[in-house]
Amino acid sequence: MTEVTVKSNVCGFTHKVCGKMDGDKIIIDIDTPCKTIKGMSHMEVPMMDVSDIKDNYVMQKAQEAQCSVTCLVPCAVLHVCWMEAGMMSKSLAKEAGDVRIEFE
């Protein structure tokens, strides 16, 4: 299982994204106080459908939930999917610590 925390300081929400590989799908659950993200809080993501930025199951679900284009949660979901699918090293991600955008 892979877990990440998303601290969306601009909107004030903190989200917990959890994913677990199940056959050829990654089961994603998101614990969130955001009503928009709750609209995509449980997904069964096809493993083969997380590589393309445009034709992508997670981005489709984010669009259906009407996420803001600047929402960090869909990106976090994709990171979890990549780690669960073995396309990104969990140890490397843990060593990196976080990904962030700093406004100046």
C-alpha positions as CSV (number, residue, x, y, z in Angstrom):
1,M,0.0,0.0,0.0
2,T,1.1,3.5,-0.8
3,E,0.0,6.6,1.2
4,V,0.7,10.2,0.5
5,T,-0.5,13.4,2.2
6,V,-1.5,16.4,0.1
7,K,-1.3,19.8,1.9
8,S,-3.2,22.2,-0.3
9,N,-2.3,25.4,1.5
10,V,-4.0,27.6,-1.0
11,C,-7.4,26.1,-0.4
12,G,-6.7,25.1,3.2
13,F,-7.4,21.4,2.8
14,T,-5.2,18.3,3.7
15,H,-6.0,15.1,1.9
16,K,-4.7,11.6,2.5
17,V,-4.4,9.5,-0.7
18,C,-4.1,5.7,-0.3
19,G,-3.5,3.2,-3.1
20,K,-3.2,-0.5,-3.3
21,M,-2.5,-2.7,-6.3
22,D,-5.3,-5.3,-7.0
23,G,-4.7,-7.4,-10.1
24,D,-4.5,-5.0,-13.0
25,K,-6.1,-2.1,-11.1
26,I,-4.9,0.3,-8.4
27,I,-7.6,0.9,-5.8
28,I,-7.5,4.5,-4.7
29,D,-9.2,6.0,-1.6
30,I,-9.0,9.6,-0.6
31,D,-9.7,10.9,2.9
32,T,-10.6,14.5,2.4
33,P,-12.7,17.3,3.8
34,C,-13.2,18.8,0.3
35,K,-16.6,18.1,-1.2
36,T,-15.2,18.3,-4.8
37,I,-12.5,15.7,-4.1
38,K,-15.1,13.5,-2.3
39,G,-16.6,13.2,-5.8
40,M,-13.5,11.2,-6.9
41,S,-12.6,9.7,-3.5
42,H,-12.8,6.0,-4.5
43,M,-11.4,4.9,-7.8
44,E,-10.4,1.6,-9.5
45,V,-7.7,2.9,-11.8
46,P,-6.7,0.6,-14.7
47,M,-2.9,0.2,-14.4
48,M,-2.4,0.7,-18.1
49,D,-4.3,4.0,-18.0
50,V,-2.0,6.2,-16.0
51,S,0.8,7.0,-18.5
52,D,-0.7,9.6,-20.8
53,I,-1.4,13.1,-19.5
54,K,-4.4,13.6,-21.8
55,D,-6.2,10.2,-22.1
56,N,-5.9,9.3,-18.4
57,Y,-8.5,7.7,-16.1
58,V,-7.5,9.9,-13.1
59,M,-7.7,13.1,-15.1
60,Q,-11.0,12.0,-16.5
61,K,-12.4,11.5,-13.0
62,A,-11.0,14.8,-11.8
63,Q,-12.7,16.5,-14.7
64,E,-16.0,14.7,-13.9
65,A,-15.7,15.9,-10.3
66,Q,-15.1,19.4,-11.6
67,C,-11.7,19.8,-9.8
68,S,-9.9,23.1,-10.2
69,V,-7.2,22.9,-12.9
70,T,-4.7,23.9,-10.1
71,C,-5.8,21.1,-7.7
72,L,-2.8,19.0,-6.5
73,V,-4.8,15.9,-5.7
74,P,-5.0,14.4,-9.2
75,C,-1.3,14.7,-9.5
76,A,-0.9,13.0,-6.1
77,V,-3.2,10.2,-7.2
78,L,-1.0,9.6,-10.2
79,H,2.1,9.5,-8.1
80,V,0.5,6.8,-5.9
81,C,-0.5,4.9,-9.0
82,W,3.0,5.0,-10.4
83,M,4.5,3.9,-7.1
84,E,2.0,1.0,-6.7
85,A,2.6,-0.1,-10.4
86,G,6.4,0.0,-9.8
87,M,6.9,2.8,-12.3
88,M,8.3,5.0,-9.6
89,S,10.5,4.0,-6.8
90,K,8.8,4.2,-3.4
91,S,12.2,4.5,-1.7
92,L,13.3,7.3,-4.0
93,A,10.0,9.1,-3.4
94,K,10.4,8.7,0.4
95,E,14.0,10.0,0.2
96,A,12.9,13.0,-1.8
97,G,10.4,13.8,0.9
98,D,8.0,16.0,-0.9
99,V,7.0,17.8,-4.1
100,R,6.0,21.4,-3.7
101,I,5.3,24.6,-5.5
102,E,6.6,27.7,-3.9
103,F,5.0,31.1,-4.7
104,E,7.4,34.1,-4.7
